[in-house]
Each structure stands twice: as structure tokens, then as C-alpha cells.
Amino acid sequence: MLFRQLFDTESSTYTYLLACETSRKAVLIDTVFEQHNRDAALLTELNLDLTHVLDTHIHADHVTGAWLMKERYGAEIVLAAVYEVPETDVGVADGDVIEFGECALDIKATPGHTVGCVTYVTRDRTMAFTGDCLMIRAAGRTDFQGGSVTTMWDSIREQIFTLPDECLVYPGHDYQGRLVSTVQEEREHNPRIGGRARKEDFVGYMNNLGLPHPKLLEIAVPANKHCGKPEEVASGQDWAPITITFGGTPEVSPEWVATHYSEVRILDVRSVAEFGGELGHLEDSLIIPLDELRERLDEVPRDLPVVTLCQTGKRSAMAADILRKAGVERVANIHGGLVQWQRASLPHCVTDQSWAI
């Protein structure tokens, strides 16, 4: 099974990607609205078919990206049935199963943080995605959304601590940079519920946390009761069909540029020698070598969108990022560069080497 652990620095949220390596069918657990393009780029680059987007609970500290993923990929939204959220496609309860290709996740009901928290466990019981129930050396707060300290005690002790010792524990958050734990570690060392802790110890500890409410509580909870669906859905398209790479760079296909050539400005960031060399160049393109770009930003036209170009798209990706940071809003890198352009036999390429430097 393919596995990736992703992180949102603003909310300290972990998002998990799991995929069947045979069928390429995939699921995402606990997406973040603002990280939609990052997650979508990873799905594209790994050639995955997203079938389900799962939330461990209704979050109070960030807005889920579930609805965005459903709109983009047709993926089914999975959430605990007890919430009765209308945008949910698959309402799950204890004992249910989510299958994706040859892989599957078993659902364990683990309420306590909220009334509808669930833990997703891989079929071989080697990985558990515990959301805000059991965390690394901690446990989720229980003071809103129908939370209950005694219910959480039962959830952790009966549903999670009964998993195999070596089962990896992947939480919904961590605020100290810890990535993963195990059931055995938490059973022995968790300061709130591990070791010889008794229920009254856990209750006393949790009831005296004294935490402020999450700063996004009044925004996140109402939004997540609709799976992150915006109140108003934006219509129309941007200036081009842009793809954001996993590294965060906006890209556009060479085929689109070729058919909309008069609607963009081509910025070639290769050296002057390369511009007039074997690969040639695109007609009417502006040349500013990458190592000179920061000092020559005022030469970049702003009247039309700017598409950056180099040999393979690597240097021009950096150029696109430089332009974005300089305030150029309509900019994208040409995916694959001039090599891909020629491979696709697209027009506007000057290769007769008659251009004089």
C-alpha cells in the first residue's frame, strides 16, 4: 500500500494519503481546505484515482477539504453517520469498512472528543488513524461538541489499546513535530491515559487542561457540518487551466499555450547561448536568464499572463515562483519546457538557428 503523511503548518493538521498500488485507487484522511491544490497535485503526480475522502470527525480548528475533493474527483465523502451531515455520501458506524482497490479500512467508533469521532484502521491492523481521540503522548480535548471524558476513556482503552502492540498510531494533529507512535508506546507512556492511570486520573487531568477555544471554532464547525462546502461556490475559470504541482508551482500545458499563443507573454529563462542554440526558441518570446531575473523584474510585461519556459521546465518553475513572490498574479510554468513542446510537435518554435545573438 502506498502511504504519504502530509502536514498543514497553520493548524498543525496531518492529512494522510493511502492508495492501492495495484489499482491506484486512493483515499485521503482529514484534508485541509487550504491544502487542496497541494493534495490534488500529489494525486496527479502519483497517478491515483481518489475514491473516498474521509474525516475522523467534525473539526473545530480547520475547514475540511472534503467537498472540494468530491467536486474535483467525484470522490465519496465519508463521515460518522451520527452527525447526520447532508453532504455526506457514506455515513459510517463501528464495524463498517471502506474499500479502495485491494486495500480496506475498518471503522472503529471512538467518540469522546466529539460525539462522532472514528478511528480508521488498516485491514492488517498495522496502522490506526486516530484523529483527535488518541494523540502522541496526549488525548483530544473533550469540552465542546458533545465531548465526554469518560466516553473517551472507554474509546481509547477498548477500541485503540486493544489493537496489536506494534500497530502504528497516526494522530490528527501534533504540535511538537512528532510524526507517529505505536499502541504499545501510548499504552505504556501516554501521561494522560497510559501506564497505571485509572479513569479518575484521566478525568481529573482532562477536566483541568484549561485550554482556550480554537480560534477558528466559529468558522470551522459550521463549515464542516457541510463537509467544507462554501456558502457561495465560485463560478467561471481562471485565465488558464492551471495545475499546482506538489511543490507549489503553477503549471500550464504546452498544448494550451500553443493554442492561446496571442493571449500570453512567453518568458524564456535560459542563457542567451541556449536561446539561439540547438533547441531553438519560441517566436516573440522575451529572454531573461534566470540568474538575472530578480534584478530585471521591471522588464517583465504585466499586460498579459506570463508563461515561463526553459529546456525541461525546471529552471522556469523557479522563475514562475520568483514572479509570483514579486506580485505577478497571472503566471505559470510551461510543463516539460521546450523539450516537451518539440516532442508534441507544436507550432511557433524557431529551430533553424538563423537567429543572431
C-alpha positions in Angstrom: 0.0 0.0 0.0 1.2 3.5 -0.9 1.3 5.9 2.1 2.0 9.6 2.5 1.8 11.8 5.6 1.2 15.5 4.9 1.2 18.5 7.2 -0.6 21.8 7.4 1.5 24.3 9.4 -1.3 26.7 10.2 -3.5 24.2 12.0 -0.8 21.5 12.7 -3.1 19.0 11.0 -1.9 15.8 9.5 -3.5 14.6 6.2 -3.0 11.0 5.2 -3.0 9.6 1.7 -3.4 5.8 1.3 -3.6 4.0 -2.1 -3.7 0.5 -3.5 -0.6 0.1 -5.6 -2.3 -2.3 -7.9 -5.5 -0.5 -8.8 -4.2 3.1 -8.0 -7.4 3.7 -6.1 -6.8 6.1 -3.1 -8.3 7.7 -0.1 -7.5 10.9 1.8 -8.0 11.2 5.6 -8.5 14.6 7.2 -7.9 17.0 4.3 -7.5 20.8 4.9 -9.4 23.2 2.6 -6.4 25.5 2.0 -4.2 22.5 1.0 -6.5 21.3 -1.8 -4.1 22.2 -4.6 -1.2 20.5 -2.8 -3.2 17.3 -2.3 -4.6 17.4 -5.9 -1.1 17.8 -7.3 0.1 14.8 -5.4 -2.8 12.7 -6.6 -2.0 13.7 -10.2 1.7 13.1 -10.0 1.3 9.7 -8.4 -1.4 8.8 -11.0 -4.0 8.0 -8.3 -7.8 7.6 -8.6 -9.3 9.2 -5.5 -12.4 7.2 -4.5 -13.1 8.4 -0.9 -12.3 11.4 1.3 -12.6 10.7 4.9 -12.8 12.8 8.1 -12.2 11.4 11.5 -14.7 13.9 13.0 -16.1 17.4 12.6 -13.1 19.5 13.1 -13.0 22.7 15.1 -9.6 24.0 14.1 -9.7 23.9 10.3 -12.1 23.6 7.4 -12.1 20.2 5.7 -11.3 19.9 2.0 -13.7 17.0 1.5 -16.2 18.9 -0.6 -13.5 20.3 -2.9 -12.2 16.8 -3.5 -15.7 15.5 -4.2 -16.3 18.3 -6.7 -12.9 17.7 -8.4 -12.8 13.9 -8.5 -16.3 12.6 -7.7 -14.9 11.0 -4.5 -17.4 10.0 -1.9 -17.3 11.9 1.4 -17.1 9.6 4.5 -18.1 10.8 7.9 -19.7 9.3 11.0 -23.4 8.8 10.4 -24.2 10.1 13.9 -23.5 13.6 12.7 -26.3 13.4 10.1 -24.4 15.8 7.8 -26.4 16.1 4.5 -23.3 16.4 2.2 -22.0 13.0 3.5 -22.1 10.2 0.9 -21.1 7.4 3.2 -22.2 7.6 6.8 -20.2 5.1 8.8 -20.5 3.5 12.2 -18.5 1.0 14.2 -17.7 -2.1 12.2 -18.1 -0.6 8.8 -15.5 -1.0 6.1 -14.2 1.4 3.4 -12.6 -0.5 0.5 -10.2 1.0 -2.2 -8.9 -1.5 -4.6 -7.3 -4.4 -2.8 -7.0 -2.3 0.4 -9.5 -1.5 3.1 -10.0 0.5 6.3 -12.1 -0.8 9.2 -14.0 1.8 11.2 -13.9 1.9 15.0 -16.2 4.3 16.8 -14.1 6.3 19.2 -16.3 9.2 20.5 -15.2 11.4 23.3 -13.5 14.3 21.6 -16.8 14.8 19.8 -19.9 12.5 19.6 -18.9 11.2 16.2 -15.2 10.6 16.2 -14.0 7.5 14.4 -10.6 5.7 14.0 -9.7 4.2 10.7 -7.6 1.0 11.0 -6.0 -0.8 8.1 -7.2 -4.3 7.5 -3.9 -5.8 8.6 -4.1 -3.7 11.8 -0.7 -2.2 11.3 -1.9 1.4 11.1 -4.5 3.4 13.0 -5.6 6.9 12.1 -7.0 8.2 15.4 -7.9 11.8 14.7 -8.3 13.8 17.9 -9.0 10.8 20.1 -5.6 9.3 21.0 -2.7 11.6 20.1 1.0 11.2 20.6 1.5 11.3 24.4 -1.8 13.1 24.6 -5.6 12.9 24.0 -8.0 15.3 22.4 -9.9 17.8 24.5 -13.5 16.9 25.5 -15.1 20.3 26.4 -17.3 21.0 23.4 -19.2 19.3 20.5 -20.7 16.8 22.9 -17.4 15.7 24.2 -17.1 13.4 27.2 -14.0 12.4 29.2 -15.5 9.1 30.4 -16.5 8.2 26.8 -13.1 9.0 25.5 -11.5 6.8 28.3 -13.7 3.9 27.0 -12.9 4.6 23.4 -9.1 4.6 23.9 -9.0 1.7 26.3 -11.4 -0.6 24.5 -11.1 0.4 20.8 -7.5 1.6 20.4 -5.4 0.0 23.2 -6.8 -3.4 22.2 -5.0 -3.2 18.8 -1.7 -5.0 18.4 1.2 -3.5 20.3 3.1 -2.7 17.1 0.2 -1.0 15.4 1.3 2.5 14.3 -0.7 5.4 15.7 -1.1 8.3 13.3 -3.0 11.2 15.0 -4.9 14.1 13.5 -2.5 16.7 15.0 0.8 17.1 16.7 2.1 20.4 18.0 5.7 19.3 18.7 6.7 17.8 15.4 6.1 14.2 16.3 5.0 12.0 13.4 3.9 8.6 14.7 3.7 6.4 17.7 2.6 2.9 18.5 -0.2 1.4 20.5 2.4 -0.1 22.9 4.1 3.2 23.4 0.9 5.1 24.2 -0.4 2.3 26.4 2.8 2.5 28.5 3.9 6.1 28.3 0.9 8.4 27.5 0.9 10.7 30.5 -2.9 11.1 30.4 -4.1 7.6 30.0 -1.1 5.3 29.8 0.7 3.3 32.4 -1.2 2.6 35.6 -3.6 5.5 35.0 -7.2 5.0 36.3 -10.3 6.6 35.0 -10.4 9.1 37.8 -6.9 10.1 37.0 -7.8 10.6 33.3 -10.9 12.6 34.2 -9.1 14.9 36.6 -6.3 15.5 34.1 -8.6 16.3 31.2 -11.0 18.4 33.1 -8.2 20.7 34.2 -6.5 21.3 30.8 -7.7 25.0 30.8 -7.3 25.3 27.0 -8.7 28.3 25.1 -11.2 27.5 22.4 -9.8 27.0 18.9 -9.5 30.4 17.2 -11.4 29.0 14.1 -14.1 27.3 16.1 -17.0 29.6 14.9 -15.9 29.3 11.3 -14.7 25.7 11.1 -17.6 23.8 12.8 -20.4 25.4 10.8 -18.4 24.8 7.6 -17.6 21.2 8.5 -21.2 20.5 9.2 -21.5 20.8 5.4 -18.2 18.9 4.7 -16.4 22.2 3.8 -18.9 23.3 1.1 -18.6 27.1 0.7 -21.8 29.1 1.1 -21.2 30.5 -2.3 -19.5 28.4 -5.0 -17.3 30.5 -7.3 -18.2 30.1 -11.0 -16.1 30.6 -14.1 -12.5 29.7 -14.8 -9.2 31.5 -14.3 -7.1 32.7 -17.3 -5.8 29.1 -18.0 -6.3 25.5 -16.8 -3.6 25.8 -14.1 -2.3 22.8 -12.2 -0.4 23.5 -8.9 2.5 21.0 -8.5 3.1 19.3 -5.2 6.0 21.7 -4.8 3.5 24.6 -5.1 4.4 25.9 -8.7 1.6 26.8 -11.1 1.9 25.0 -14.4 0.1 25.0 -17.7 0.4 22.5 -20.6 2.4 23.5 -23.7 -0.6 22.4 -25.8 -2.8 25.1 -24.1 -0.1 27.7 -24.6 0.2 26.8 -28.3 -3.5 27.3 -28.9 -3.7 30.6 -26.9 -0.3 32.0 -28.1 -1.5 35.5 -28.6 -3.1 35.7 -25.1 0.2 35.2 -23.1 3.7 36.5 -22.9 6.5 33.9 -23.2 9.4 34.4 -20.8 12.4 32.2 -21.7 14.8 32.0 -18.8 17.6 30.0 -20.4 21.0 31.5 -21.2 21.4 33.6 -24.4 23.5 30.8 -25.9 20.7 28.3 -25.3 18.1 30.7 -26.8 19.9 30.6 -30.1 21.1 27.0 -29.8 20.1 23.5 -30.9 16.6 23.5 -29.4 15.8 27.0 -30.7 13.2 29.2 -29.1 9.6 30.2 -29.3 8.9 33.2 -31.6 8.2 36.6 -30.0 9.4 35.3 -26.6 11.3 37.5 -24.2 14.6 36.2 -22.9 15.8 37.0 -19.3 18.2 34.4 -18.0 17.1 33.0 -14.6 20.1 34.3 -12.7 19.3 37.9 -13.9 15.5 37.7 -13.3 15.4 39.2 -9.8 17.3 42.3 -11.0 15.3 42.7 -14.2 11.7 42.2 -12.9 10.7 45.6 -14.3 11.3 44.2 -17.8 8.6 41.6 -17.5 5.4 42.8 -19.1 2.2 42.7 -17.0 -0.4 43.3 -19.7 -0.9 39.6 -20.4 -0.4 36.5 -18.3 3.3 35.4 -18.2 4.3 31.8 -19.0 7.9 30.8 -18.2 10.0 28.5 -20.3 13.3 26.7 -20.2 14.7 23.4 -21.6 12.8 21.0 -19.4 10.7 23.2 -17.1 12.9 23.0 -14.0 14.6 26.5 -14.2 11.4 28.1 -15.4 9.5 26.6 -12.4 11.8 28.7 -10.2 11.2 31.7 -12.5 7.4 31.3 -12.0 7.9 31.2 -8.2 10.1 34.3 -8.3 7.5 36.2 -10.3 4.7 35.1 -8.0 6.6 36.3 -5.0 7.2 39.6 -6.8 3.5 40.2 -7.2 2.8 38.8 -10.7 -0.5 37.2 -10.2 -1.1 35.7 -13.7 2.0 33.5 -14.2 2.6 29.8 -14.9 5.4 27.5 -15.9 5.1 25.6 -19.2 5.1 21.9 -18.1 8.0 20.0 -19.6 9.6 23.0 -21.2 10.8 23.3 -24.8 11.7 19.6 -24.9 8.0 18.7 -24.3 6.9 21.4 -26.8 9.0 19.9 -29.5 8.0 16.4 -28.6 4.4 17.4 -29.1 5.3 19.0 -32.5 3.7 22.3 -31.5 3.9 25.5 -33.7 5.8 28.8 -33.0 9.1 27.1 -32.5 12.1 28.6 -34.3 14.8 25.9 -34.8 16.7 26.9 -38.0 19.5 28.5 -35.8 19.3 31.6 -38.1 18.6 33.8 -35.1 21.6 36.1 -34.4 22.7 36.7 -30.9 
